Amino acid sequence: MLADAQYFDSRISKLEGAGDLGLHIVEIVKNKTVVADSHQSQPRLSEKEETSPEVVETTANADGEQGQT
């Protein structure tokens, strides 16, 4: 994020009337406190696992009873 703010500063500072906007944004980023999110500590499921329900095949045995394969 800091690199992006510094790049923004280098570009915006060339515009007339921008003043110290870029430097102000860089200072905001530098003073920002990064906090770990407790929800991110658990591994995420892949997109395939999130959208695909588990498939269980069933077959009838010789007695006509259902069984899982």
N, C-alpha and C positions, 0 to 999 in steps of 0.2 A: 504494500500500500504506500509505503514511504517513497519507493522508486517512482510510482505513478504520480504522486504529488510533486516530486522534484521535476519530473518530466513536464507536468502541467505548468509548473512555475517557469521552466525554461522557455516554454512556448508562449504563455500568456504575457510574460514580461516584455515581449517584443511588441505587444499591441499598445497603441496610444490610449491612455485613460485607464489602463488596468491597475495602475498604482502598485501597491504591495499585496495584491490579492493572492498571488502565487505563494509568497513567503508566509502569508497568514495561514493558508491551507497546509503548508508544510509544517508549521508550528502546531497546528491542531492535530495532525497525524502523529507528530513526535510526542505530544502530550497524552495521546490516547492510551488508555490502559487496556491491555488484552487479557481477557478472562476466559478460561477454558469452560466450555459448555458441558454440563454433566451428561447431556443426552448423547454427546459424541463419543463417550467412552465405550459404548457398546458397539460392536461391529454391525455395520449395515448389511442387510440382505441385498443381493444383487437384484437388478431390475427383473431378471427372469424369474428368480425365486419369489419376488413380491407379487408378480402377476400370474404365475402359473399355479393352479391348485394341484395338490397331490393327486395322482391318478392311481387308483387301486383296481386291478382287474379281478373279476370274479368268474368262476367257472362252476358248472354243475358237475358233481361227481356221479358215479354210477347209480347212487341211491336218489339222485335228484336234489341233493343238498348243496347249498351254495358254499363255496370256499374261496379264500383269497389266494392269489398266486404271487 
